[in-house]
């Protein structure tokens, strides 16, 4: 929203990122329905959807 990317493009990016981390089948789950590892993968998907040049993970 803040980067000036249209809503349709943001939706497409987020869907692609969720698929990349293997959580496409859990797309409609609420956070409290996900395990700790799946929550971490969602965090990675959020970072991937921003299309950053560099992503540092610890």
N, C-alpha and C positions, 0 to 999 in steps of 0.2 A: 504494500500500500504506500509506504513512504518512499520507495525507489522509483515510483512512476510507472511500474509495470501494470498493464491492464489485468483486470480480474481473471479473464479467461486464460491468460498466459501464466498467472500465478497458480491457478488451479491445475493446469497441465504440468507445470514444473513440480508441484507437490505430488501429484499422482506418479510421475516418473520417478521421483526420489523415493517414494514409499515402495515402489516396485523394485528398485535397485537394492534396497536393504532387505527385501524378502518379506515385506509385511502387507502386500497388496490384499491378501485375504482378510486382514484385520483392520482395514481402512476405516470402517465405521464403528470401531470399538472405542469406548471411553477410556481415558487413561487409567482409571482404577480397575479396569478389566484386563490390563496388560501386565505381564511379569516385569521384573526389574530389567532383564536383558532386552526385552522388547521396547521398553521405555528408552533405553540407551540407543537402540537402533532408530527410534523415532527422532531422537535428538540429532543423530547423524543425518537422517533424511532431511531434517530442517536445515541443517548446514549445507547439504548438497543442493537443496532447492534454491539457495541464494546464489549459486554459481560463482563461488569465490575462486580466486586464483590460487590461494593457499589456505589449507585447513590443517591446523595443528591440533592433535589429539593427545591426551595423556592417558 
